[in-house]
C-alpha cells in the first residue's frame, strides 16, 4: 500500500525525508498580482508589493481540484491543513476527499485539521512520518495523530497585525499603532483554531522571555520544538538558546516563513511550535 503526506503551504515545509510528501499552495492576492505560495515564491517581492500597493489584499485557499492533484495515486493520503478556524483550506480538502474516495474505491484520505499553522504543522507532519516509518497501519496512525495533537501547541509573537485586521481576523483597534510602538502581540492557537491573544512584549529579549514563560505554563518540559520567523533570525535563535538553557533541548529546526505565514505573521514575527508531555 502506497502512502503520501500532503499539506497546504501554511506548513512552511517544502520537503520531508523518508516519505512521499508534497505541498499545495495557498495564494496571496495583491491588486492584480497573485503570489502562489510554492517553491518559487519570492517572499521579499510579495512584501514589497504589499507595501507599494497600499490597498486591500487577501488570501485564497487551494481548490478541491488542487488537493486531488496532490493526492496522486497513493492508496492512503494524510492531508494536513491550516486551521479551519481561519481558512477554507480544510473545507476544500474535505470536499476533495469525498470526490477522490468516490472516484477511487479502496483509497483513503485522512484529513488532519491542524487547528494551527506554521511550525505546529511541521510537528504533526513529522509525527505522521515517524509513525508510518514504524510500519503502523494508516488508520491507526490517524488515531494516534489525533491524540498527539492534544500535546502540540503554537505560540507566536507578531510584529504587526495589519493584514490580520484587514482580513477580519483581529479587531482593527488591536492592530492600531503596534508596529510603530515596537510592541508585539504574544498569542496562541486556541482549542478552536482561532487567534487567542495572551500578552504583549517590546523587543526581542522580552519577547523570548514571555514566550518561554507561556510555554512552561502550558506544560512544556523539554519536548520537541520547531521555530519559524519572518525576517527575525536573531529573535528565533534567541528563542532556541533560551529553550536550550532552560531545558537542555537543542532546537534544530529554525526556518523562515513562506508566503502565507509571512503575510499574516508580518516582518519581525516569530512562531514557536512545541510538544508537551
Beta strands, then each sheet from edge to edge (+ up, - down):
strand 1: 3-8
strand 2: 20-24
strand 3: 27-30
strand 4: 33-36
strand 5: 57-60
strand 6: 76-81
strand 7: 108-113
strand 8: 152-158
strand 9: 183-189
strand 10: 195-202
strand 11: 225-230
strand 12: 254-256
strand 13: 269-275
sheet 1: 2+ 1+ 6+ 7+
sheet 2: 4+ 3- 5+
sheet 3: 10+ 9- 8+ 13- 11+ 12+
end
